[in-house]
C-alpha cells in the first residue's frame, strides 16, 4: 500500500506528470491511452545496451501521439534524479519490504524509480566480474511486484501494461495475483534479445511467493528450472520483438534458443515491431559532438569528423590516411556480434586498403585480441576498450563504413545511426539488420549498404573487399550515403505500431 495520504498522493501524482503536451493535428489517436512500462534500464539513468535507448525513446514517441506513459525502473547506485512521491509495501514470498518511489517527468512521460538499497545499490546492474548476481531472481521479482503495487495503489487507470525482457518477465505472472481493475489490464511483453532468458533454479518459486503450479511446461518450467522470460511470453496477451525478421527467426530452431516451440504455439500473438532511433539525439546537423554539422545536402562536414576520429585514435592524419576508407565498429565484443569471425581475419584486416577503429568492451579474449592488433598495426588499427558517448557519435559521423557482422541481431541500432550519418553499413542479413539495410546493387546503383548471408569469415571478408572497392567509385558511394540518410527510422512509425499492439491486446481474451 502507499503510505502517503490520499490528497497528498493526488497532488504528487498530478505534479510530476506534465500533461501540457498537445499532439499535432492528425497525430492524436481517438482515445488517449495511459501505459505502464516496466524495465530494468532506461537512458540516461541506467544503460548497458539498446534496451535502455528503447525504454527512453518509445515513451516519448507515444507522448507525441497524445498518450501518457509511466516507466518504472530500479533506482540504481548513482541515480540521483527524481523527487520522492510515495512509499509502497512490497510483499515477496515470506518477506515484506518497503520501497520509496521517486519520479521525474517530461511532457507525457513520467519515469518512476523503485528504491531498495539492498537490491540496487551496487556497482553494476546485473553482475560483476563476468558473473550475474546470485540474487537476480529476487531483485527483479521485487521490481515487478513494486511496479504493480505502485500501479494498483496510485489510482491511475492503465489501458496497457508493457513489460520488457526477462527482468520484467514476472509482471504478467504477478498481475494474476492483483485485484481488479489492475488484474484485467492487457499485457504486452517485448523481447529485445532472446539469448538472455532469466533461467533460475525452481527453488526460487516459494521464495518469491509463487506457487508450485507454475512449475509446469505451460507456465515457467524450462528444462527442470524456471525462466522469467518464459513467464512473460506465456502469460502476456501479446508478444512483440524488435524487428519483423527477428519475429520470424525466433520461431526456428536456429534462432529460437530452445523457445521456438513456444513461439510457434503463440505465433498468432507474436508481432515484430522495428525499433526506432532518437532523431533528436542522433542528428548530424545538430550533433554537439561533431566538429561541423552536415546533412544529406551538404556532406563536407564528414571530412572534419573523420579527421577528428583519426586524431582521437592516433591514426595517421596525412593525406594518405584521410584518403583511406575508415571502418568503424561500436559493439560489445562477443560472439553474437561477429567477433569470432573478425578474430579469424586478424591477419587479413591490416592488409586491406582501410583503417579500422573499434570502441567497445566484452570478452577478455576479444579485448586482448584487438589491443594486440592495434599495437602491431598502429598505422591501420586502433581500439578503445570501454564506452564513450562522444566517441560513439564521432565514429558514426567520421567513419566511411560501419561494420556489424552479427551472428544474430534482434534489431540493432548502430546500423540505423550509421544510415542517419551517411556512414555506409556492412552487415550480416539477419534480424533487424536485414530489415533496415538494402544491399547495394552495382547494376542499378540502388541500395543503402552491403549485406552477406553466410556466417563465415570468407563471406565477411569478401563483402568487406567489395565495399572497399566500391568506395573508390565516389559517385556510387555518394548515392548510397544520401539514400541511407533519407531513410526514416524515427520512433514515430514504430510508436503507432505499439499503440495498435496495445489496442489489439485489449481485444484478446
C-alpha positions as CSV (number, residue, x, y, z in Angstrom):
1,X,0.0,0.0,0.0
2,X,1.0,3.6,-0.4
3,X,1.7,5.3,2.9
4,X,1.0,8.9,2.0
5,X,-2.4,10.4,2.4
6,X,-4.9,10.3,-0.5
7,X,-5.0,14.1,-1.0
8,X,-1.2,14.3,-0.8
9,X,-0.9,11.5,-3.4
10,X,-3.3,13.2,-5.8
11,X,-1.2,16.3,-5.6
12,X,2.1,14.4,-6.0
13,X,0.8,12.3,-8.9
14,X,-0.5,15.3,-10.8
15,X,2.6,17.4,-10.2
16,X,5.3,15.1,-11.7
17,X,3.3,14.2,-14.8
18,X,3.3,17.1,-17.3
19,X,0.1,16.9,-19.3
20,X,0.8,20.1,-21.2
21,X,1.8,18.3,-24.4
22,X,-0.6,18.6,-27.3
23,X,-0.2,16.2,-30.2
24,X,-0.1,17.8,-33.7
25,X,-3.4,17.8,-35.6
26,X,-3.9,14.4,-37.2
27,X,-1.4,12.7,-34.9
28,X,-3.8,12.1,-32.0
29,X,-5.5,8.7,-31.8
30,X,-9.2,8.8,-31.0
31,X,-8.7,7.8,-27.4
32,X,-5.7,8.8,-25.3
33,X,-4.1,5.8,-23.5
34,X,-2.2,5.5,-20.3
35,X,0.6,2.9,-20.4
36,X,2.6,1.4,-17.6
37,X,6.1,0.2,-18.7
38,X,8.4,-1.9,-16.5
39,X,12.0,-2.4,-17.5
40,X,15.4,-2.9,-15.9
41,X,17.1,0.2,-17.5
42,X,16.3,3.4,-19.3
43,X,18.7,6.0,-20.7
44,X,20.1,8.3,-19.4
45,X,19.6,6.9,-15.9
46,X,20.9,3.4,-16.4
47,X,22.2,1.8,-19.6
48,X,24.1,-1.3,-20.6
49,X,22.7,-1.6,-24.2
50,X,19.9,-0.9,-26.6
51,X,17.1,-1.8,-24.2
52,X,17.8,1.5,-22.3
53,X,17.6,3.5,-25.5
54,X,14.3,1.9,-26.4
55,X,12.7,2.4,-23.0
56,X,13.8,6.1,-23.2
57,X,12.7,6.8,-26.7
58,X,9.4,4.8,-27.1
59,X,7.6,6.6,-24.3
60,X,8.5,10.0,-25.7
61,X,7.2,8.9,-29.1
62,X,4.0,7.7,-27.6
63,X,3.6,11.0,-25.8
64,X,4.0,12.8,-29.1
65,X,0.9,10.9,-30.2
66,X,-1.0,12.2,-27.2
67,X,-0.7,9.2,-24.8
68,X,0.7,9.1,-21.3
69,X,3.4,6.7,-20.1
70,X,4.7,5.8,-16.6
71,X,8.0,3.9,-16.8
72,X,9.2,2.0,-13.7
73,X,12.9,1.1,-13.4
74,X,15.2,0.4,-10.4
75,X,16.9,3.2,-8.6
76,X,20.4,2.0,-9.1
77,X,23.5,3.5,-7.5
78,X,24.3,6.8,-8.9
79,X,20.7,7.7,-9.9
80,X,20.1,10.9,-8.0
81,X,17.2,12.1,-10.2
82,X,13.6,12.4,-9.0
83,X,11.5,13.6,-6.1
84,X,10.1,11.1,-3.6
85,X,6.4,10.6,-4.3
86,X,5.3,7.7,-2.2
87,X,6.3,4.6,-0.2
88,X,4.9,1.2,-1.2
89,X,4.8,-2.0,0.8
90,X,6.1,-4.9,-1.4
91,X,5.3,-8.5,-0.4
92,X,7.8,-11.0,-1.8
93,X,7.5,-14.6,-0.6
94,X,7.8,-14.6,3.2
95,X,9.3,-11.1,3.2
96,X,7.7,-7.7,3.2
97,X,9.8,-4.8,2.1
98,X,9.1,-1.1,1.6
99,X,10.3,1.0,-1.3
100,X,10.4,4.7,-1.8
101,X,9.3,5.7,-5.2
102,X,10.9,8.7,-6.9
103,X,9.7,10.3,-10.1
104,X,10.9,12.7,-12.8
105,X,8.7,14.0,-15.5
106,X,8.7,15.4,-19.0
107,X,5.7,16.1,-21.2
108,X,3.5,12.9,-21.2
109,X,6.2,10.7,-19.6
110,X,7.0,10.0,-16.0
111,X,9.9,7.9,-15.0
112,X,9.5,6.3,-11.6
113,X,12.4,4.7,-9.7
114,X,11.9,1.9,-7.2
115,X,14.4,2.3,-4.4
116,X,15.8,-0.6,-2.4
117,X,19.5,-0.2,-1.4
118,X,19.9,-3.9,-0.7
119,X,18.9,-4.8,-4.3
120,X,20.0,-1.9,-6.4
121,X,22.8,0.0,-4.6
122,X,25.6,-2.0,-6.4
123,X,28.5,-1.3,-8.7
124,X,26.8,-2.9,-11.7
125,X,23.2,-3.5,-12.9
126,X,23.2,-7.3,-13.4
127,X,26.5,-8.7,-12.1
128,X,30.2,-8.3,-11.7
129,X,33.4,-10.0,-13.0
130,X,31.6,-11.8,-15.7
131,X,29.0,-13.4,-13.3
132,X,25.4,-12.5,-12.6
133,X,24.4,-11.5,-9.1
134,X,23.1,-14.7,-7.4
135,X,20.0,-12.9,-6.1
136,X,18.9,-11.6,-9.5
137,X,15.7,-13.6,-9.4
138,X,14.8,-11.8,-6.1
139,X,16.0,-8.3,-7.3
140,X,13.8,-8.3,-10.4
141,X,10.9,-10.1,-8.9
142,X,11.0,-7.1,-6.4
143,X,11.0,-4.7,-9.3
144,X,7.9,-6.4,-10.9
145,X,6.0,-6.5,-7.7
146,X,6.9,-2.9,-6.7
147,X,5.7,-1.6,-10.1
148,X,2.4,-3.4,-9.8
149,X,1.8,-2.4,-6.2
150,X,2.5,1.2,-7.1
151,X,0.1,1.0,-10.1
152,X,-2.6,-0.6,-8.0
153,X,-2.4,1.9,-5.2
154,X,-1.8,5.0,-7.4
155,X,-5.4,5.3,-8.6
156,X,-4.3,5.5,-12.2
157,X,-6.4,3.6,-14.8
158,X,-4.0,1.9,-17.1
159,X,-5.0,0.8,-20.6
160,X,-2.0,-1.4,-21.1
161,X,1.0,-2.8,-19.2
162,X,4.2,-3.2,-21.2
163,X,7.0,-5.3,-19.8
164,X,10.5,-5.5,-21.3
165,X,12.8,-8.6,-21.4
166,X,13.3,-11.2,-18.7
167,X,13.9,-8.8,-15.9
168,X,10.2,-7.8,-16.2
169,X,9.0,-11.2,-17.2
170,X,7.2,-11.8,-13.9
171,X,5.0,-8.7,-14.4
172,X,2.2,-10.6,-16.3
173,X,2.7,-13.6,-13.9
174,X,2.3,-11.5,-10.7
175,X,-0.5,-9.5,-12.3
176,X,-2.8,-12.5,-11.9
177,X,-2.5,-12.1,-8.1
178,X,-3.5,-8.4,-8.2
179,X,-7.1,-7.2,-7.5
180,X,-9.3,-5.8,-10.2
181,X,-9.2,-3.5,-12.1
182,X,-5.4,-3.8,-12.4
183,X,-5.6,-7.6,-12.9
184,X,-7.6,-7.2,-16.1
185,X,-5.3,-4.7,-17.8
186,X,-4.0,-6.2,-21.1
187,X,-0.3,-7.0,-21.1
188,X,2.3,-6.7,-23.9
189,X,5.7,-8.3,-23.5
190,X,8.7,-7.3,-25.6
191,X,11.7,-9.5,-26.2
192,X,14.8,-7.4,-27.0
193,X,17.2,-10.3,-27.1
194,X,16.1,-13.9,-26.7
195,X,19.7,-15.0,-25.7
196,X,19.0,-13.7,-22.2
197,X,16.2,-15.8,-20.7
198,X,16.3,-15.3,-16.9
199,X,16.7,-19.0,-16.1
200,X,17.0,-19.9,-12.4
201,X,16.6,-22.9,-10.0
202,X,13.0,-23.8,-9.3
203,X,13.6,-23.4,-5.6
204,X,13.1,-19.7,-6.2
205,X,9.3,-20.2,-6.7
206,X,8.3,-20.2,-3.0
207,X,10.9,-17.7,-2.1
208,X,9.3,-15.3,-4.5
209,X,5.8,-16.1,-3.3
210,X,4.9,-18.1,-6.4
211,X,3.1,-21.4,-6.3
212,X,4.5,-24.8,-7.4
213,X,1.7,-24.9,-10.0
214,X,3.9,-22.6,-12.1
215,X,6.5,-25.4,-12.4
216,X,4.6,-26.6,-15.4
217,X,5.5,-26.8,-19.1
218,X,2.6,-24.4,-19.7
219,X,3.9,-21.9,-17.2
220,X,7.5,-21.1,-16.0
221,X,9.1,-24.5,-16.2
222,X,12.1,-24.7,-18.6
223,X,14.2,-27.9,-18.6
224,X,13.6,-28.5,-14.8
225,X,14.3,-24.9,-14.0
226,X,12.2,-21.7,-14.3
227,X,12.5,-18.9,-16.8
228,X,11.3,-15.4,-16.2
229,X,11.4,-14.8,-19.9
230,X,9.0,-17.7,-20.5
231,X,6.7,-16.3,-17.9
232,X,6.5,-13.1,-19.9
233,X,5.8,-15.0,-23.1
234,X,3.2,-17.4,-21.7
235,X,1.2,-15.0,-19.5
236,X,1.1,-11.9,-21.7
237,X,-1.7,-11.4,-24.2
238,X,0.6,-10.2,-26.9
239,X,4.3,-10.7,-27.5
240,X,6.4,-8.3,-29.6
241,X,10.0,-8.4,-30.6
242,X,12.1,-5.7,-32.1
243,X,12.0,-6.4,-35.8
244,X,9.8,-8.3,-38.2
245,X,12.6,-10.5,-39.4
246,X,13.6,-11.5,-35.9
247,X,10.0,-12.4,-35.1
248,X,10.1,-14.9,-37.9
249,X,13.6,-16.1,-37.0
250,X,12.9,-17.0,-33.3
251,X,10.3,-19.5,-34.5
252,X,13.0,-21.6,-35.9
253,X,15.5,-23.9,-34.1
254,X,18.5,-21.9,-35.4
255,X,17.4,-18.7,-33.6
256,X,14.9,-19.9,-31.1
257,X,17.3,-20.8,-28.3
258,X,15.0,-23.6,-27.3
259,X,11.9,-21.4,-27.3
260,X,11.0,-21.9,-30.9
261,X,8.2,-24.4,-30.0
262,X,6.7,-21.9,-27.5
263,X,6.8,-19.1,-30.2
264,X,5.2,-21.4,-32.8
265,X,2.4,-22.2,-30.4
266,X,1.8,-18.4,-29.9
267,X,2.6,-17.3,-33.4
268,X,-0.8,-15.6,-33.8
269,X,0.1,-13.4,-30.9
270,X,3.7,-12.6,-31.9
271,X,4.4,-9.3,-33.7
272,X,7.7,-7.8,-34.9
273,X,7.9,-4.0,-34.5
274,X,11.2,-2.4,-35.6
275,X,12.9,-0.3,-33.1
276,X,13.4,3.4,-34.0
277,X,16.2,5.7,-33.1
278,X,16.0,9.1,-31.5
279,X,16.3,11.6,-34.3
280,X,17.0,14.5,-31.9
281,X,19.9,12.8,-30.2
282,X,21.3,11.3,-33.4
283,X,21.2,14.2,-35.9
284,X,24.4,15.1,-37.7
285,X,23.0,18.6,-38.5
286,X,22.9,19.4,-34.7
287,X,25.2,16.9,-33.0
288,X,27.3,18.8,-30.4
289,X,30.0,16.1,-30.5
290,X,30.8,16.7,-34.2
291,X,33.3,19.4,-35.3
292,X,31.0,20.5,-38.1
293,X,27.3,19.9,-38.9
294,X,26.3,18.1,-42.1
295,X,23.3,16.6,-43.7
296,X,22.3,14.8,-47.0
297,X,22.6,18.1,-49.0
298,X,26.0,19.1,-47.6
299,X,28.2,16.2,-46.7
300,X,31.5,18.0,-46.4
301,X,31.3,18.0,-42.6
302,X,32.0,14.3,-42.6
303,X,35.6,15.0,-43.6
304,X,36.1,17.1,-40.5
305,X,34.6,14.3,-38.4
306,X,36.8,11.8,-40.0
307,X,39.9,13.8,-39.2
308,X,38.8,14.2,-35.6
309,X,38.3,10.4,-35.3
310,X,41.8,9.7,-36.8
311,X,43.3,12.2,-34.3
312,X,41.4,10.8,-31.3
313,X,42.6,7.2,-32.1
314,X,46.1,8.1,-33.0
315,X,45.8,7.0,-36.6
316,X,47.7,8.9,-39.4
317,X,46.0,12.2,-40.4
318,X,48.2,12.6,-43.5
319,X,46.6,12.9,-46.9
320,X,47.0,9.2,-47.4
321,X,45.5,8.4,-44.0
322,X,42.5,10.6,-44.8
323,X,42.1,9.2,-48.3
324,X,42.0,5.6,-47.0
325,X,38.4,4.4,-46.1
326,X,37.8,4.4,-42.3
327,X,35.9,1.4,-41.0
328,X,34.1,1.9,-37.6
329,X,32.8,-0.5,-35.1
330,X,31.0,0.2,-31.8
331,X,30.0,-3.0,-30.1
332,X,30.0,-5.5,-27.3
333,X,33.0,-7.8,-28.0
334,X,31.1,-11.1,-28.0
335,X,30.5,-13.9,-30.5
336,X,26.9,-12.7,-31.2
337,X,28.3,-9.5,-32.7
338,X,30.6,-11.5,-35.1
339,X,33.8,-11.1,-33.2
340,X,34.6,-14.8,-33.7
341,X,34.6,-14.1,-37.4
342,X,36.7,-11.0,-37.0
343,X,39.2,-12.9,-34.9
344,X,39.9,-15.3,-37.8
345,X,40.5,-12.3,-40.0
346,X,43.1,-10.7,-37.7
347,X,45.9,-11.1,-40.3
348,X,43.8,-10.1,-43.2
349,X,42.4,-6.7,-42.0
350,X,45.7,-4.8,-41.9
351,X,46.4,-5.9,-45.5
352,X,43.3,-4.1,-46.8
353,X,43.4,-0.6,-48.0
354,X,41.5,0.7,-45.0
355,X,41.8,1.9,-41.4
356,X,39.8,0.4,-38.5
357,X,38.6,1.9,-35.3
358,X,36.9,-0.1,-32.5
359,X,35.0,1.2,-29.5
360,X,33.6,-1.4,-27.1
361,X,34.1,-3.9,-24.4
362,X,33.2,-7.6,-23.8
363,X,35.0,-10.9,-23.5
364,X,38.6,-10.5,-22.3
365,X,40.0,-12.6,-25.2
366,X,38.5,-10.2,-27.8
367,X,39.6,-7.2,-25.9
368,X,43.1,-8.5,-25.8
369,X,43.0,-9.5,-29.5
370,X,42.1,-6.0,-30.6
371,X,44.5,-4.3,-28.3
372,X,47.2,-6.6,-29.7
373,X,46.2,-5.8,-33.3
374,X,46.3,-2.1,-32.5
375,X,49.8,-2.5,-31.0
376,X,51.1,-4.5,-34.1
377,X,49.5,-2.2,-36.7
378,X,49.3,1.3,-35.2
379,X,49.1,2.9,-38.7
380,X,45.9,0.9,-39.6
381,X,44.1,-0.3,-36.4
382,X,43.1,1.5,-33.2
383,X,40.9,0.2,-30.3
384,X,39.5,1.7,-27.2
385,X,38.1,-0.6,-24.6
386,X,35.1,0.8,-22.8
387,X,32.3,3.1,-23.9
388,X,32.4,6.8,-24.6
389,X,29.3,8.6,-25.8
390,X,31.2,11.4,-27.5
391,X,33.5,8.9,-29.3
392,X,30.5,6.9,-30.4
393,X,28.9,9.9,-32.1
394,X,32.2,10.9,-33.7
395,X,32.8,7.4,-35.1
396,X,29.3,7.4,-36.5
397,X,30.0,10.8,-38.1
398,X,33.5,10.2,-39.2
399,X,33.7,6.6,-40.4
400,X,33.1,5.8,-44.1
401,X,31.9,2.3,-43.4
402,X,30.3,0.8,-40.3
403,X,30.7,-3.0,-39.8
404,X,28.2,-5.2,-37.9
405,X,28.7,-8.9,-38.9
406,X,26.3,-10.2,-36.3
407,X,25.6,-13.9,-35.8
408,X,22.1,-12.8,-34.9
409,X,20.7,-9.3,-34.2
410,X,17.2,-8.8,-32.9
411,X,17.1,-5.2,-34.2
412,X,20.4,-3.3,-33.9
413,X,20.6,0.4,-33.6
414,X,24.1,1.3,-34.8
415,X,23.3,0.5,-38.4
416,X,20.4,3.0,-38.2
417,X,22.7,5.6,-36.6
418,X,25.1,5.0,-39.5
419,X,22.5,5.5,-42.1
420,X,21.5,8.7,-40.5
421,X,25.1,9.9,-40.5
422,X,25.9,9.0,-44.1
423,X,28.1,6.1,-42.9
424,X,27.5,3.1,-45.1
425,X,26.7,-0.1,-43.1
426,X,28.1,-3.5,-43.8
427,X,26.0,-6.1,-42.0
428,X,25.0,-9.7,-42.0
429,X,21.5,-10.1,-43.3
430,X,19.8,-11.2,-40.1
431,X,17.1,-9.8,-37.8
432,X,16.8,-6.0,-37.8
433,X,19.9,-5.7,-40.0
434,X,18.0,-7.4,-42.8
435,X,15.0,-5.2,-42.2
436,X,17.0,-1.9,-42.3
437,X,19.9,-2.2,-44.8
438,X,19.3,-2.7,-48.5
439,X,22.1,-4.4,-50.3
440,X,24.0,-2.4,-52.9
441,X,23.1,-3.3,-56.5
442,X,26.0,-2.4,-58.7
443,X,23.8,-2.6,-61.8
444,X,21.2,-0.1,-60.7
445,X,23.3,1.8,-58.2
446,X,20.5,1.3,-55.6
447,X,20.9,0.3,-52.0
448,X,22.0,1.7,-48.7
449,X,24.8,-0.7,-47.6
450,X,26.3,-4.1,-48.0
451,X,24.9,-7.4,-46.7
452,X,26.0,-11.0,-46.6
453,X,24.2,-14.2,-45.7
454,X,26.6,-17.0,-44.8
455,X,28.0,-16.7,-41.3
456,X,31.7,-17.3,-42.2
457,X,35.0,-15.4,-42.2
458,X,35.1,-15.9,-46.0
459,X,31.8,-14.3,-46.6
460,X,32.6,-11.3,-44.3
461,X,36.0,-10.7,-45.9
462,X,34.6,-11.0,-49.4
463,X,31.8,-8.4,-48.6
464,X,34.3,-6.1,-47.0
465,X,36.6,-6.2,-50.0
466,X,33.6,-5.5,-52.2
467,X,32.6,-2.5,-50.1
468,X,36.2,-1.1,-50.1
469,X,36.3,-1.5,-53.9
470,X,33.0,0.3,-54.2
471,X,34.3,3.2,-52.1
472,X,36.6,4.1,-54.9
473,X,33.5,4.9,-57.0
474,X,32.8,8.2,-55.4
475,X,29.5,8.8,-57.3
476,X,28.1,5.4,-56.3
477,X,29.2,5.8,-52.7
478,X,27.6,9.3,-52.5
479,X,24.3,7.9,-53.8
480,X,24.4,5.2,-51.1
481,X,25.1,7.8,-48.4
482,X,22.3,10.0,-49.5
483,X,19.9,7.1,-49.9
484,X,20.6,6.0,-46.3
485,X,20.3,9.5,-44.9
486,X,16.9,9.8,-46.4
487,X,15.5,6.6,-44.8
488,X,13.1,7.2,-41.9
489,X,13.8,5.1,-38.9
490,X,12.5,7.5,-36.3
491,X,10.3,6.3,-33.5
492,X,7.1,7.9,-34.8
493,X,6.0,5.0,-37.1
494,X,7.1,2.4,-34.5
495,X,5.1,4.1,-31.8
496,X,2.0,3.9,-33.9
497,X,2.5,0.1,-34.2
498,X,2.9,-0.2,-30.5
499,X,-0.4,1.6,-30.0
500,X,-2.0,-0.8,-32.4
501,X,-0.4,-3.7,-30.3
502,X,-1.9,-2.3,-27.1
503,X,-5.3,-2.0,-28.7
504,X,-5.0,-5.5,-30.1
505,X,-4.0,-6.9,-26.7
506,X,-7.1,-5.3,-25.2
507,X,-9.3,-7.2,-27.7
508,X,-7.7,-10.6,-26.9
509,X,-9.2,-12.8,-24.3
